[in-house]
Amino acid sequence: MYLFQFLLCLFNFLLETGIYTDSLCRAFIFPVFKPGTKVDRGTDYRGICVTSCLGKVFCSLLNNRLTTHLHLNKAKRMRII
């Protein structure tokens, strides 16, 4: 429970101030070979993106808040029109 409250305060602070660390946005992309295809073709690889766990949680939270905001404002605009 304490971790949840800490993360909630941290993420709210980041959203309110617009300050965030680069480690939340940093990702590593690894090419993974698709089985059953030719190794020498660049299109036969899949890019796997590895990010930090906190970065994924923050991204999910931000996506959820933005989606909710857009849906609510779209509904409000449609009532006005």
C-alpha positions as CSV (number, residue, x, y, z in Angstrom):
1,M,0.0,0.0,0.0
2,Y,2.8,2.4,0.8
3,L,4.4,1.8,-2.6
4,F,1.2,2.5,-4.4
5,Q,0.8,5.8,-2.5
6,F,4.4,6.8,-3.2
7,L,4.1,6.0,-6.9
8,L,0.8,7.9,-7.0
9,C,2.4,11.0,-5.4
10,L,5.5,10.7,-7.7
11,F,3.5,10.4,-10.9
12,N,1.1,13.2,-9.9
13,F,4.2,15.4,-9.2
14,L,5.7,14.5,-12.6
15,L,2.4,15.3,-14.4
16,E,1.8,18.6,-12.5
17,T,5.4,19.9,-12.9
18,G,6.3,18.4,-16.3
19,I,9.6,17.3,-14.8
20,Y,10.6,13.8,-15.4
21,T,13.8,11.8,-15.6
22,D,15.2,10.5,-18.9
23,S,15.2,7.0,-17.4
24,L,11.4,6.9,-17.7
25,C,11.7,7.5,-21.5
26,R,14.8,5.5,-22.3
27,A,14.3,2.2,-24.1
28,F,16.6,-0.3,-25.7
29,I,15.5,-1.9,-29.0
30,F,16.8,-5.4,-29.8
31,P,16.4,-7.1,-33.2
32,V,14.9,-10.6,-32.8
33,F,15.1,-12.9,-35.8
34,K,11.8,-14.2,-37.2
35,P,11.9,-18.0,-37.5
36,G,11.5,-19.5,-40.9
37,T,12.9,-16.5,-42.8
38,K,16.2,-15.5,-44.3
39,V,18.8,-14.1,-41.9
40,D,20.3,-11.6,-44.4
41,R,17.1,-9.6,-44.9
42,G,16.5,-6.7,-42.6
43,T,12.7,-7.1,-42.8
44,D,13.0,-10.6,-41.2
45,Y,13.7,-9.1,-37.8
46,R,11.3,-7.9,-35.2
47,G,12.2,-5.0,-32.9
48,I,11.7,-5.7,-29.2
49,C,11.6,-2.6,-27.0
50,V,12.8,-3.0,-23.4
51,T,11.9,-0.1,-21.0
52,S,12.0,0.3,-17.3
53,C,9.0,-1.0,-15.2
54,L,8.3,2.5,-13.8
55,G,8.5,3.9,-17.3
56,K,5.8,1.4,-18.5
57,V,3.6,2.2,-15.5
58,F,4.0,5.9,-16.0
59,C,3.3,5.6,-19.8
60,S,0.2,3.5,-19.1
61,L,-1.1,6.0,-16.5
62,L,-0.5,8.9,-18.9
63,N,-2.2,7.1,-21.8
64,N,-5.2,6.2,-19.6
65,R,-5.5,9.8,-18.4
66,L,-5.2,11.3,-21.9
67,T,-7.8,8.8,-23.3
68,T,-10.2,9.5,-20.5
69,H,-9.8,13.3,-21.0
70,L,-10.3,13.1,-24.7
71,H,-13.4,10.9,-24.3
72,L,-14.9,13.3,-21.7
73,N,-14.2,16.4,-23.7
74,K,-15.5,14.8,-26.9
75,A,-18.8,14.0,-25.1
76,K,-19.0,17.6,-23.8
77,R,-18.4,19.1,-27.2
78,M,-21.0,16.9,-28.8
79,R,-23.6,18.1,-26.2
80,I,-22.7,21.7,-27.0
81,I,-23.1,21.3,-30.7
